[in-house]
Amino acid sequence: MALTASKVRDDIYNILDGILATGEPVEIERKGRILRIVAEAPPSSRVARMKKRPGMILGNPEDLVEIDWAVNWNPEGNL
């Protein structure tokens, strides 16, 4: 059974909380068509939610200790 748009407007927060709690989609009838609100499945882990950051360290971070930055250092500031 689909809810009307007026019913959704009157109780939107409880409807959305119910969708999150049960995982069951809610159908809404609007202008003769059916719309469905569905909760997206949560990512499987915290690592899966991490934002991709291209250019980050690939490899052993301990290798960074051995980098000689002297050639890039300017005692008067980076001009």
C-alpha positions in Angstrom: 0.0 0.0 0.0 1.4 3.4 -1.0 1.2 6.5 1.2 0.0 9.7 -0.1 2.3 12.7 -0.4 0.2 14.5 2.2 0.7 11.7 4.7 4.4 11.7 4.1 4.6 15.4 4.6 2.7 15.2 7.9 5.0 12.5 9.3 8.2 12.5 7.3 10.7 12.1 10.1 8.9 9.1 11.6 8.6 7.5 8.2 12.3 8.0 7.5 13.2 6.7 10.9 11.0 3.6 10.2 12.8 3.0 6.9 16.2 3.1 8.6 15.0 0.9 11.5 13.4 -1.8 9.4 15.1 -1.5 6.1 11.7 -1.8 4.3 11.1 0.7 1.5 8.1 3.0 1.6 6.0 3.7 -1.5 4.5 7.1 -2.1 1.8 7.8 -4.7 2.2 11.1 -6.4 0.3 12.2 -9.6 -0.7 8.6 -10.4 2.9 7.3 -10.1 4.7 5.4 -7.4 7.9 6.6 -5.8 9.9 4.5 -3.4 12.2 5.6 -0.6 14.8 2.9 0.1 17.6 2.9 2.7 21.0 2.3 1.1 22.9 -0.6 2.7 25.6 0.6 5.0 29.2 0.0 3.9 30.6 -3.2 5.3 33.4 -1.6 7.3 35.0 1.7 8.3 37.7 1.1 5.7 35.1 0.8 3.0 33.8 4.3 3.9 37.2 6.0 3.6 37.5 8.6 0.9 39.9 7.6 -1.9 43.0 9.8 -1.8 45.1 9.4 -4.9 48.8 10.2 -4.4 49.0 9.0 -0.8 51.9 6.8 0.4 51.9 3.4 -1.3 54.3 1.1 0.4 56.1 1.1 3.7 55.9 4.4 5.6 59.2 3.5 7.3 60.9 4.2 4.0 60.0 7.9 4.4 62.5 8.1 7.3 65.4 7.7 4.9 64.4 10.5 2.4 66.9 13.3 2.2 64.9 16.6 1.9 68.1 18.8 2.0 67.9 19.4 -1.8 64.4 20.9 -1.4 65.1 23.0 1.6 65.5 26.8 1.2 66.6 28.6 4.4 65.1 31.9 3.2 61.7 30.3 2.6 60.2 28.8 -0.5 60.1 31.6 -3.0 
